[in-house]
Amino acid sequence: MYKYRSAPIHYHFDSQSQVLKSTTRLTTPTLSHSKLASTYDSKPWQAKMSAQISAFLQQNVGMLGLSDEKKDGDGQGGKGKTLLDYACGTGMVTKALQPYIHSAVGIDISPSMVSRYNEMFAPTSSSSSGQFNAKAKVADYLQPHTEDTENKEDDADFHLAVVGLGFHHFHDPAQALEVLKNRLEKGGVLAIVDFLPFPAGGHSHGHGHEHKHGEQSHSKDGAFPNEALPTIKTSGFSKEDMASLFGTAGLGDVGFAVMDGEVEMFVGPDERRVVRRVFVARGVRT
């Protein structure tokens, strides 16, 4: 069974569903994200890391259930494949996979992140072709008792769902996989892009995500990038961790790949350099 490396959270098994659940009450945060969104990818190391991860995803499109043949010039292709980009930020995952999919829905709890995403994929944007449909909205699927800005029941039967560098922020990763699995069509792929295990307490990063889907967290000083530190719930995941989590969620045909090399981040007021290894893990809804 998967065990957390950091946050002390108590779990129990639901006697009927056998789904691992957290006994911690989940509440939606109300912190402002506007400053974080406005500085996303503003530094060279952030842009470099996004480019590295985008290339990594494109090298593994087959693992994600996508054809490695890109769409043609008029935006056709992708064989009707639909993407759920969960905790989407400003759209790194959508942009990386755009050549291989037909449409995308981005979900984030931050209105400013959603706004940046929608600006990037607006029909007049250089990142969007006239035939590609990508739209983000503010929602939190990990909060069953909260109202989303739009009906979340409309967002189902995706071919692919991806969480890009947000999974280690989730208070209950097992619950997140169960919820996102239910957004997939039968045979759909759920993929997690995140970091291999790293030393706990050493991850005050500024990779552009402050995902607090399904949790409540408060910054000590509210300053970016340190404001992301309190939201980090797990200090990375191993291949065995992901296999256990996918198995608990009832996902099969598990795959795991590690990106060559490292990504580097410069964090905190002293811009301390830290490095991480990135992986992609996938499970299939059976």
PAKOLDO-795702 format. One record per residue (C-alpha): residue number from 1; residue in one letter; chain; y, z negated, x negated. Coordinates in steps of 0.001 Angstrom, whole numbers, m for minus. Each point is the difference from the previous one (the first is absolute). Layout:
<node resi="NUM" resn="A" chain="A" c2="Y" c3="Z" c1="X"/>
...
//
This chain:
<node resi="1" resn="M" chain="A" c2="0" c3="0" c1="0"/>
<node resi="2" resn="Y" chain="A" c2="3456" c3="845" c1="m1215"/>
<node resi="3" resn="K" chain="A" c2="2134" c3="m2954" c1="m1126"/>
<node resi="4" resn="Y" chain="A" c2="3732" c3="m81" c1="m580"/>
<node resi="5" resn="R" chain="A" c2="1280" c3="m674" c1="m3487"/>
<node resi="6" resn="S" chain="A" c2="3262" c3="m1567" c1="1001"/>
<node resi="7" resn="A" chain="A" c2="1278" c3="m1107" c1="3415"/>
<node resi="8" resn="P" chain="A" c2="m2083" c3="m2851" c1="1486"/>
<node resi="9" resn="I" chain="A" c2="m892" c3="1382" c1="3443"/>
<node resi="10" resn="H" chain="A" c2="m2724" c3="m1413" c1="2225"/>
<node resi="11" resn="Y" chain="A" c2="m2402" c3="2343" c1="1763"/>
<node resi="12" resn="H" chain="A" c2="m2648" c3="m132" c1="2685"/>
<node resi="13" resn="F" chain="A" c2="m2418" c3="2489" c1="1508"/>
<node resi="14" resn="D" chain="A" c2="403" c3="936" c1="3620"/>
<node resi="15" resn="S" chain="A" c2="m3422" c3="m820" c1="1440"/>
<node resi="16" resn="Q" chain="A" c2="m128" c3="3158" c1="2117"/>
<node resi="17" resn="S" chain="A" c2="1554" c3="2662" c1="m2188"/>
<node resi="18" resn="Q" chain="A" c2="m882" c3="m1461" c1="m3428"/>
<node resi="19" resn="V" chain="A" c2="3411" c3="1219" c1="m1171"/>
<node resi="20" resn="L" chain="A" c2="1629" c3="m2106" c1="m2693"/>
<node resi="21" resn="K" chain="A" c2="3181" c3="m1469" c1="1430"/>
<node resi="22" resn="S" chain="A" c2="2793" c3="m2159" c1="m1338"/>
<node resi="23" resn="T" chain="A" c2="832" c3="m3309" c1="1622"/>
<node resi="24" resn="T" chain="A" c2="3539" c3="385" c1="m1296"/>
<node resi="25" resn="R" chain="A" c2="2458" c3="839" c1="2769"/>
<node resi="26" resn="L" chain="A" c2="1526" c3="3421" c1="m539"/>
<node resi="27" resn="T" chain="A" c2="3660" c3="524" c1="789"/>
<node resi="28" resn="T" chain="A" c2="2326" c3="2905" c1="m605"/>
<node resi="29" resn="P" chain="A" c2="2689" c3="m518" c1="m2652"/>
<node resi="30" resn="T" chain="A" c2="3661" c3="646" c1="654"/>
<node resi="31" resn="L" chain="A" c2="1313" c3="556" c1="m3535"/>
<node resi="32" resn="S" chain="A" c2="2336" c3="2932" c1="m584"/>
<node resi="33" resn="H" chain="A" c2="m1553" c3="2934" c1="m1867"/>
<node resi="34" resn="S" chain="A" c2="3091" c3="2172" c1="m254"/>
<node resi="35" resn="K" chain="A" c2="694" c3="m841" c1="m3633"/>
<node resi="36" resn="L" chain="A" c2="m3609" c3="667" c1="m977"/>
<node resi="37" resn="A" chain="A" c2="m83" c3="3382" c1="1741"/>
<node resi="38" resn="S" chain="A" c2="3294" c3="1101" c1="m1527"/>
<node resi="39" resn="T" chain="A" c2="m1273" c3="m626" c1="m3544"/>
<node resi="40" resn="Y" chain="A" c2="m3453" c3="1502" c1="457"/>
<node resi="41" resn="D" chain="A" c2="m915" c3="2323" c1="m2890"/>
<node resi="42" resn="S" chain="A" c2="3486" c3="m436" c1="m1425"/>
<node resi="43" resn="K" chain="A" c2="m1267" c3="m799" c1="m3502"/>
<node resi="44" resn="P" chain="A" c2="m1882" c3="2369" c1="m2307"/>
<node resi="45" resn="W" chain="A" c2="m3086" c3="m2231" c1="m206"/>
<node resi="46" resn="Q" chain="A" c2="m257" c3="m98" c1="3795"/>
<node resi="47" resn="A" chain="A" c2="164" c3="3780" c1="260"/>
<node resi="48" resn="K" chain="A" c2="m2553" c3="334" c1="m2812"/>
<node resi="49" resn="M" chain="A" c2="m2426" c3="m2386" c1="1681"/>
<node resi="50" resn="S" chain="A" c2="324" c3="1835" c1="3323"/>
<node resi="51" resn="A" chain="A" c2="m699" c3="3301" c1="m1781"/>
<node resi="52" resn="Q" chain="A" c2="m3063" c3="m1447" c1="m1743"/>
<node resi="53" resn="I" chain="A" c2="m1474" c3="m1357" c1="3224"/>
<node resi="54" resn="S" chain="A" c2="797" c3="3181" c1="1911"/>
<node resi="55" resn="A" chain="A" c2="m1842" c3="2075" c1="m2605"/>
<node resi="56" resn="F" chain="A" c2="m2924" c3="m2438" c1="140"/>
<node resi="57" resn="L" chain="A" c2="m251" c3="362" c1="3782"/>
<node resi="58" resn="Q" chain="A" c2="123" c3="3783" c1="m246"/>
<node resi="59" resn="Q" chain="A" c2="m2830" c3="m76" c1="m2538"/>
<node resi="60" resn="N" chain="A" c2="m2103" c3="m1939" c1="2512"/>
<node resi="61" resn="V" chain="A" c2="731" c3="1781" c1="3276"/>
<node resi="62" resn="G" chain="A" c2="m3699" c3="750" c1="438"/>
<node resi="63" resn="M" chain="A" c2="m748" c3="m3720" c1="m119"/>
<node resi="64" resn="L" chain="A" c2="2579" c3="m423" c1="2772"/>
<node resi="65" resn="G" chain="A" c2="m1788" c3="2469" c1="2235"/>
<node resi="66" resn="L" chain="A" c2="2505" c3="2805" c1="m567"/>
<node resi="67" resn="S" chain="A" c2="m481" c3="3531" c1="m1231"/>
<node resi="68" resn="D" chain="A" c2="1282" c3="612" c1="m3516"/>
<node resi="69" resn="E" chain="A" c2="1418" c3="3312" c1="1186"/>
<node resi="70" resn="K" chain="A" c2="3706" c3="m395" c1="594"/>
<node resi="71" resn="K" chain="A" c2="1762" c3="1338" c1="3065"/>
<node resi="72" resn="D" chain="A" c2="1460" c3="3474" c1="m270"/>
<node resi="73" resn="G" chain="A" c2="3690" c3="772" c1="m328"/>
<node resi="74" resn="D" chain="A" c2="815" c3="m67" c1="3698"/>
<node resi="75" resn="G" chain="A" c2="m1256" c3="m3558" c1="329"/>
<node resi="76" resn="Q" chain="A" c2="m3265" c3="898" c1="1718"/>
<node resi="77" resn="G" chain="A" c2="m3248" c3="m1552" c1="m1053"/>
<node resi="78" resn="G" chain="A" c2="m1149" c3="m3553" c1="m481"/>
<node resi="79" resn="K" chain="A" c2="m2616" c3="820" c1="2662"/>
<node resi="80" resn="G" chain="A" c2="1891" c3="m2163" c1="2486"/>
<node resi="81" resn="K" chain="A" c2="m437" c3="m3105" c1="m2148"/>
<node resi="82" resn="T" chain="A" c2="2143" c3="m2941" c1="1079"/>
<node resi="83" resn="L" chain="A" c2="1131" c3="m2893" c1="m2194"/>
<node resi="84" resn="L" chain="A" c2="912" c3="m3576" c1="865"/>
<node resi="85" resn="D" chain="A" c2="2196" c3="m1201" c1="m2871"/>
<node resi="86" resn="Y" chain="A" c2="m41" c3="m3756" c1="585"/>
<node resi="87" resn="A" chain="A" c2="2632" c3="m2163" c1="m1706"/>
<node resi="88" resn="C" chain="A" c2="1465" c3="3383" c1="m843"/>
<node resi="89" resn="G" chain="A" c2="3207" c3="m1023" c1="m1739"/>
<node resi="90" resn="T" chain="A" c2="2031" c3="3139" c1="m543"/>
<node resi="91" resn="G" chain="A" c2="m3023" c3="2291" c1="63"/>
<node resi="92" resn="M" chain="A" c2="m1654" c3="238" c1="m3426"/>
<node resi="93" resn="V" chain="A" c2="m3503" c3="460" c1="1446"/>
<node resi="94" resn="T" chain="A" c2="1108" c3="2493" c1="2655"/>
<node resi="95" resn="K" chain="A" c2="1868" c3="2071" c1="m2562"/>
<node resi="96" resn="A" chain="A" c2="m2987" c3="31" c1="m2380"/>
<node resi="97" resn="L" chain="A" c2="m2426" c3="1110" c1="2725"/>
<node resi="98" resn="Q" chain="A" c2="2374" c3="2315" c1="1895"/>
<node resi="99" resn="P" chain="A" c2="m1551" c3="3187" c1="m1470"/>
<node resi="100" resn="Y" chain="A" c2="m3425" c3="m1001" c1="1351"/>
<node resi="101" resn="I" chain="A" c2="772" c3="m1291" c1="3510"/>
<node resi="102" resn="H" chain="A" c2="1487" c3="1308" c1="3216"/>
<node resi="103" resn="S" chain="A" c2="2015" c3="m3028" c1="1117"/>
<node resi="104" resn="A" chain="A" c2="690" c3="m3651" c1="m777"/>
<node resi="105" resn="V" chain="A" c2="1112" c3="m3183" c1="1721"/>
<node resi="106" resn="G" chain="A" c2="1658" c3="m2639" c1="m2168"/>
<node resi="107" resn="I" chain="A" c2="m4" c3="m3662" c1="1011"/>
<node resi="108" resn="D" chain="A" c2="2126" c3="m2698" c1="m1590"/>
<node resi="109" resn="I" chain="A" c2="1592" c3="m3246" c1="1148"/>
<node resi="110" resn="S" chain="A" c2="3257" c3="892" c1="m1769"/>
<node resi="111" resn="P" chain="A" c2="2502" c3="2070" c1="2015"/>
<node resi="112" resn="S" chain="A" c2="1758" c3="1073" c1="m3190"/>
<node resi="113" resn="M" chain="A" c2="m3245" c3="1199" c1="m1584"/>
<node resi="114" resn="V" chain="A" c2="m833" c3="1902" c1="3182"/>
<node resi="115" resn="S" chain="A" c2="3442" c3="1560" c1="m35"/>
<node resi="116" resn="R" chain="A" c2="m442" c3="1174" c1="m3594"/>
<node resi="117" resn="Y" chain="A" c2="m3437" c3="1415" c1="824"/>
<node resi="118" resn="N" chain="A" c2="1351" c3="1943" c1="2957"/>
<node resi="119" resn="E" chain="A" c2="2880" c3="1340" c1="m2065"/>
<node resi="120" resn="M" chain="A" c2="m2453" c3="1233" c1="m2627"/>
<node resi="121" resn="F" chain="A" c2="m2149" c3="1870" c1="2520"/>
<node resi="122" resn="A" chain="A" c2="2718" c3="1237" c1="2334"/>
<node resi="123" resn="P" chain="A" c2="m284" c3="3767" c1="663"/>
<node resi="124" resn="T" chain="A" c2="3047" c3="665" c1="m2162"/>
<node resi="125" resn="S" chain="A" c2="m1288" c3="m2085" c1="m2912"/>
<node resi="126" resn="S" chain="A" c2="m1223" c3="1636" c1="m3198"/>
<node resi="127" resn="S" chain="A" c2="m3133" c3="m2157" c1="292"/>
<node resi="128" resn="S" chain="A" c2="m950" c3="1468" c1="3358"/>
<node resi="129" resn="S" chain="A" c2="m1206" c3="3446" c1="950"/>
<node resi="130" resn="G" chain="A" c2="864" c3="1294" c1="3407"/>
<node resi="131" resn="Q" chain="A" c2="m3634" c3="m304" c1="1146"/>
<node resi="132" resn="F" chain="A" c2="m670" c3="m3521" c1="m1296"/>
<node resi="133" resn="N" chain="A" c2="449" c3="m2829" c1="2487"/>
<node resi="134" resn="A" chain="A" c2="535" c3="m3486" c1="m1454"/>
<node resi="135" resn="K" chain="A" c2="1656" c3="m2843" c1="1864"/>
<node resi="136" resn="A" chain="A" c2="201" c3="m3713" c1="m776"/>
<node resi="137" resn="K" chain="A" c2="683" c3="m2888" c1="2328"/>
<node resi="138" resn="V" chain="A" c2="434" c3="m3749" c1="m177"/>
<node resi="139" resn="A" chain="A" c2="m3194" c3="m1813" c1="942"/>
<node resi="140" resn="D" chain="A" c2="m2456" c3="m2646" c1="m1202"/>
<node resi="141" resn="Y" chain="A" c2="m3570" c3="720" c1="1058"/>
<node resi="142" resn="L" chain="A" c2="m1172" c3="m3282" c1="m1507"/>
<node resi="143" resn="Q" chain="A" c2="1927" c3="m1962" c1="2621"/>
<node resi="144" resn="P" chain="A" c2="m2032" c3="239" c1="3222"/>
<node resi="145" resn="H" chain="A" c2="2406" c3="m2148" c1="1993"/>
<node resi="146" resn="T" chain="A" c2="3257" c3="1703" c1="m931"/>
<node resi="147" resn="E" chain="A" c2="1732" c3="2973" c1="1576"/>
<node resi="148" resn="D" chain="A" c2="443" c3="3095" c1="m2139"/>
<node resi="149" resn="T" chain="A" c2="2963" c3="2302" c1="366"/>
<node resi="150" resn="E" chain="A" c2="m2386" c3="2637" c1="1398"/>
<node resi="151" resn="N" chain="A" c2="m3381" c3="m183" c1="1686"/>
<node resi="152" resn="K" chain="A" c2="m2440" c3="m514" c1="m2862"/>
<node resi="153" resn="E" chain="A" c2="m2953" c3="1036" c1="2192"/>
<node resi="154" resn="D" chain="A" c2="1294" c3="3577" c1="m390"/>
<node resi="155" resn="D" chain="A" c2="m809" c3="m106" c1="m3721"/>
<node resi="156" resn="A" chain="A" c2="m3752" c3="476" c1="m189"/>
<node resi="157" resn="D" chain="A" c2="m2693" c3="2513" c1="m963"/>
<node resi="158" resn="F" chain="A" c2="1450" c3="718" c1="m3444"/>
<node resi="159" resn="H" chain="A" c2="m2081" c3="1887" c1="m2534"/>
<node resi="160" resn="L" chain="A" c2="1355" c3="m2148" c1="m2822"/>
<node resi="161" resn="A" chain="A" c2="1825" c3="m3317" c1="m343"/>
<node resi="162" resn="V" chain="A" c2="1451" c3="m1113" c1="m3344"/>
<node resi="163" resn="V" chain="A" c2="1653" c3="m3215" c1="m1161"/>
<node resi="164" resn="G" chain="A" c2="1896" c3="761" c1="m3208"/>
<node resi="165" resn="L" chain="A" c2="760" c3="m3030" c1="m2207"/>
<node resi="166" resn="G" chain="A" c2="389" c3="m2276" c1="3007"/>
<node resi="167" resn="F" chain="A" c2="m3477" c3="m1501" c1="314"/>
<node resi="168" resn="H" chain="A" c2="555" c3="m2879" c1="m2427"/>
<node resi="169" resn="H" chain="A" c2="2919" c3="m1109" c1="2175"/>
<node resi="170" resn="F" chain="A" c2="m2126" c3="m388" c1="3134"/>
<node resi="171" resn="H" chain="A" c2="m774" c3="m3547" c1="1001"/>
<node resi="172" resn="D" chain="A" c2="m3436" c3="966" c1="1292"/>
<node resi="173" resn="P" chain="A" c2="m1385" c3="3196" c1="m1581"/>
<node resi="174" resn="A" chain="A" c2="m3251" c3="m215" c1="1961"/>
<node resi="175" resn="Q" chain="A" c2="1877" c3="m101" c1="3290"/>
<node resi="176" resn="A" chain="A" c2="2202" c3="2889" c1="m1123"/>
<node resi="177" resn="L" chain="A" c2="m3024" c3="2208" c1="m689"/>
<node resi="178" resn="E" chain="A" c2="m1495" c3="m805" c1="3391"/>
<node resi="179" resn="V" chain="A" c2="3247" c3="870" c1="1788"/>
<node resi="180" resn="L" chain="A" c2="609" c3="3211" c1="m1929"/>
<node resi="181" resn="K" chain="A" c2="m3617" c3="1114" c1="382"/>
<node resi="182" resn="N" chain="A" c2="532" c3="15" c1="3739"/>
<node resi="183" resn="R" chain="A" c2="2810" c3="2535" c1="m444"/>
<node resi="184" resn="L" chain="A" c2="m2427" c3="2546" c1="m1443"/>
<node resi="185" resn="E" chain="A" c2="m2150" c3="2578" c1="1673"/>
<node resi="186" resn="K" chain="A" c2="m3737" c3="m298" c1="m552"/>
<node resi="187" resn="G" chain="A" c2="m628" c3="1220" c1="m3525"/>
<node resi="188" resn="G" chain="A" c2="3622" c3="m697" c1="m980"/>
<node resi="189" resn="V" chain="A" c2="873" c3="m1388" c1="m3423"/>
<node resi="190" resn="L" chain="A" c2="1884" c3="m3225" c1="m749"/>
<node resi="191" resn="A" chain="A" c2="1393" c3="m84" c1="m3548"/>
<node resi="192" resn="I" chain="A" c2="1663" c3="m2767" c1="m1976"/>
<node resi="193" resn="V" chain="A" c2="2133" c3="755" c1="m3049"/>
<node resi="194" resn="D" chain="A" c2="695" c3="m3171" c1="m1925"/>
<node resi="195" resn="F" chain="A" c2="m319" c3="m1873" c1="m3284"/>
<node resi="196" resn="L" chain="A" c2="m3061" c3="m1218" c1="m1842"/>
<node resi="197" resn="P" chain="A" c2="m23" c3="m3793" c1="m544"/>
<node resi="198" resn="F" chain="A" c2="2979" c3="m1308" c1="m1941"/>
<node resi="199" resn="P" chain="A" c2="1077" c3="m3522" c1="m1072"/>
<node resi="200" resn="A" chain="A" c2="1141" c3="m2026" c1="2998"/>
<node resi="201" resn="G" chain="A" c2="3692" c3="m862" c1="m59"/>
<node resi="202" resn="G" chain="A" c2="881" c3="2920" c1="m2238"/>
<node resi="203" resn="H" chain="A" c2="852" c3="2615" c1="2575"/>
<node resi="204" resn="S" chain="A" c2="3659" c3="m261" c1="924"/>
<node resi="205" resn="H" chain="A" c2="199" c3="3741" c1="420"/>
<node resi="206" resn="G" chain="A" c2="2431" c3="2537" c1="1298"/>
<node resi="207" resn="H" chain="A" c2="m2258" c3="2899" c1="959"/>
<node resi="208" resn="G" chain="A" c2="1976" c3="481" c1="3159"/>
<node resi="209" resn="H" chain="A" c2="m2142" c3="m1940" c1="2451"/>
<node resi="210" resn="E" chain="A" c2="731" c3="m3298" c1="1670"/>
<node resi="211" resn="H" chain="A" c2="m2771" c3="296" c1="2563"/>
<node resi="212" resn="K" chain="A" c2="m472" c3="m3121" c1="2033"/>
<node resi="213" resn="H" chain="A" c2="m2076" c3="1537" c1="2769"/>
<node resi="214" resn="G" chain="A" c2="m1800" c3="m2863" c1="1650"/>
<node resi="215" resn="E" chain="A" c2="1625" c3="m2814" c1="m1896"/>
<node resi="216" resn="Q" chain="A" c2="3125" c3="m2082" c1="m370"/>
<node resi="217" resn="S" chain="A" c2="1682" c3="m377" c1="m3353"/>
<node resi="218" resn="H" chain="A" c2="3400" c3="m988" c1="m1342"/>
<node resi="219" resn="S" chain="A" c2="1730" c3="932" c1="m3209"/>
<node resi="220" resn="K" chain="A" c2="1505" c3="m2724" c1="m2151"/>
<node resi="221" resn="D" chain="A" c2="3155" c3="1906" c1="m776"/>
<node resi="222" resn="G" chain="A" c2="m286" c3="3204" c1="2038"/>
<node resi="223" resn="A" chain="A" c2="608" c3="2155" c1="m3079"/>
<node resi="224" resn="F" chain="A" c2="m1925" c3="3173" c1="m696"/>
<node resi="225" resn="P" chain="A" c2="m2441" c3="354" c1="m1676"/>
<node resi="226" resn="N" chain="A" c2="m925" c3="m3718" c1="m64"/>
<node resi="227" resn="E" chain="A" c2="28" c3="m181" c1="3810"/>
<node resi="228" resn="A" chain="A" c2="m3423" c3="1652" c1="59"/>
<node resi="229" resn="L" chain="A" c2="m1647" c3="m2806" c1="m1991"/>
<node resi="230" resn="P" chain="A" c2="m629" c3="m2459" c1="2875"/>
<node resi="231" resn="T" chain="A" c2="m1731" c3="2707" c1="2039"/>
<node resi="232" resn="I" chain="A" c2="m2769" c3="627" c1="m2532"/>
<node resi="233" resn="K" chain="A" c2="m3141" c3="m1496" c1="1452"/>
<node resi="234" resn="T" chain="A" c2="m2747" c3="1333" c1="m2250"/>
<node resi="235" resn="S" chain="A" c2="70" c3="710" c1="m3719"/>
<node resi="236" resn="G" chain="A" c2="m1754" c3="3336" c1="147"/>
<node resi="237" resn="F" chain="A" c2="m3431" c3="1201" c1="1106"/>
<node resi="238" resn="S" chain="A" c2="m3167" c3="980" c1="m1835"/>
<node resi="239" resn="K" chain="A" c2="m2537" c3="2631" c1="1021"/>
<node resi="240" resn="E" chain="A" c2="m2242" c3="m2796" c1="1249"/>
<node resi="241" resn="D" chain="A" c2="2860" c3="m1566" c1="1982"/>
<node resi="242" resn="M" chain="A" c2="690" c3="3249" c1="1807"/>
<node resi="243" resn="A" chain="A" c2="m3681" c3="668" c1="704"/>
<node resi="244" resn="S" chain="A" c2="m288" c3="m3465" c1="1558"/>
<node resi="245" resn="L" chain="A" c2="3168" c3="424" c1="2060"/>
<node resi="246" resn="F" chain="A" c2="m1008" c3="3457" c1="1237"/>
<node resi="247" resn="G" chain="A" c2="m3452" c3="m1300" c1="859"/>
<node resi="248" resn="T" chain="A" c2="1462" c3="m2901" c1="1991"/>
<node resi="249" resn="A" chain="A" c2="2138" c3="2484" c1="1943"/>
<node resi="250" resn="G" chain="A" c2="m3029" c3="2169" c1="768"/>
<node resi="251" resn="L" chain="A" c2="1111" c3="2924" c1="m2158"/>
<node resi="252" resn="G" chain="A" c2="m2646" c3="2054" c1="m1781"/>
<node resi="253" resn="D" chain="A" c2="m322" c3="2594" c1="m2773"/>
<node resi="254" resn="V" chain="A" c2="2239" c3="m2055" c1="m2268"/>
<node resi="255" resn="G" chain="A" c2="1627" c3="1785" c1="m2938"/>
<node resi="256" resn="F" chain="A" c2="2063" c3="m1315" c1="m2898"/>
<node resi="257" resn="A" chain="A" c2="1979" c3="1743" c1="m2761"/>
<node resi="258" resn="V" chain="A" c2="2304" c3="m1347" c1="m2692"/>
<node resi="259" resn="M" chain="A" c2="3030" c3="1894" c1="m1248"/>
<node resi="260" resn="D" chain="A" c2="64" c3="925" c1="m3669"/>
<node resi="261" resn="G" chain="A" c2="2537" c3="m1985" c1="m1980"/>
<node resi="262" resn="E" chain="A" c2="2362" c3="m2649" c1="1291"/>
<node resi="263" resn="V" chain="A" c2="3185" c3="m213" c1="2010"/>
<node resi="264" resn="E" chain="A" c2="2842" c3="m2031" c1="m1379"/>
<node resi="265" resn="M" chain="A" c2="2661" c3="m1968" c1="1825"/>
<node resi="266" resn="F" chain="A" c2="3120" c3="m1768" c1="m1234"/>
<node resi="267" resn="V" chain="A" c2="576" c3="m3018" c1="2176"/>
<node resi="268" resn="G" chain="A" c2="2367" c3="m2896" c1="474"/>
<node resi="269" resn="P" chain="A" c2="3542" c3="m459" c1="m1268"/>
<node resi="270" resn="D" chain="A" c2="m1228" c3="355" c1="m3603"/>
<node resi="271" resn="E" chain="A" c2="m1961" c3="3179" c1="902"/>
<node resi="272" resn="R" chain="A" c2="m3216" c3="m1400" c1="m1404"/>
<node resi="273" resn="R" chain="A" c2="m2634" c3="2708" c1="m562"/>
<node resi="274" resn="V" chain="A" c2="m3312" c3="m361" c1="1805"/>
<node resi="275" resn="V" chain="A" c2="m2850" c3="2490" c1="238"/>
<node resi="276" resn="R" chain="A" c2="m2607" c3="536" c1="2703"/>
<node resi="277" resn="R" chain="A" c2="m3107" c3="2114" c1="569"/>
<node resi="278" resn="V" chain="A" c2="m83" c3="1889" c1="3296"/>
<node resi="279" resn="F" chain="A" c2="m3035" c3="798" c1="2130"/>
<node resi="280" resn="V" chain="A" c2="m764" c3="1757" c1="3250"/>
<node resi="281" resn="A" chain="A" c2="m2807" c3="m1306" c1="2197"/>
<node resi="282" resn="R" chain="A" c2="m1254" c3="1593" c1="3171"/>
<node resi="283" resn="G" chain="A" c2="m2293" c3="m835" c1="2886"/>
<node resi="284" resn="V" chain="A" c2="m1095" c3="2173" c1="2901"/>
<node resi="285" resn="R" chain="A" c2="m63" c3="m963" c1="3661"/>
<node resi="286" resn="T" chain="A" c2="m3555" c3="551" c1="1188"/>
//
